[in-house]
Amino acid sequence: NAGVTQTPKFRVLKTGQSMTLLCAQDMNHEYMYWYRQDPGMGLRLIHYSVGEGTTAKGEVPDGYNVSRLKKQNFLLGLESAAPSQTSVYFCASRPIDRVANTGELFFGEGSRLTVL
Amino acid sequence: GEDVEQSLFLSVREGDSSVINCTYTDSSSTYLYWYKQEPGAGLQLLTYIFSNMDMKQDQRLTVLLNKKDKHLSLRIADTQTGDSAIYFCAEMAGNNRLAFGKGNQVVVIP
């Protein structure tokens, strides 16, 4: 049971380049999230999804797009990378537990992105 | 909207107790959480408390919740070197989203 897997783990981009981060979870979770973590800023929600085929904006969605074509995958795209998008990106997922939904998130190990 | 505030840094000697504090703004939060992030890793749920509780104890961890002041604290008894990490408090905001604080780095001195 791999849990939440993010690829790639490290990437260096030049300004204006595009890339996609892939998040895959094997726990059959309905909800998936993309956060970015910056020093002194904590975790900020970029986009999230409450089910296959649905996405929604979080706190800091500008410059990012997402897709959830399959339940197990949540993709985060940067169409034209900017230095301000240098960050560590975390994907997370959680199930719908209608009996005892404590809301626990399961996190990937992070993807460190540097934009020069 | 939700906003979660934490102080940033705490150093503590091994064997002492650590206390980390957090304030939140959304009084309708059902659950409040403490997550732990070890170096180079993602966050892991450490403990949580239901909003109708004042206190929760789990081995070396004690969570206190003051709903009137919207204040959450985490006490770690007998702090060990493995407790060195960043600790985040979080609240369940609307639309099934977790809002995190900025994190509190705890450094345990042997």
Interface residues (C-beta under 8 A of the other chain):
Chain A: V4 Y31 Y33 Y35 G40 M41 G42 L43 R44 L45 Y48 V50 A56 G58 F90 A92 T102 G103 E104 L105 F107 G108 E109 G110
Chain B: V4 Q6 L8 T30 Y31 Y33 Y35 G40 A41 G42 L43 Q44 L45 Y48 F88 M92 N95 N96 R97 L98 A99 F100 G101 K102 G103
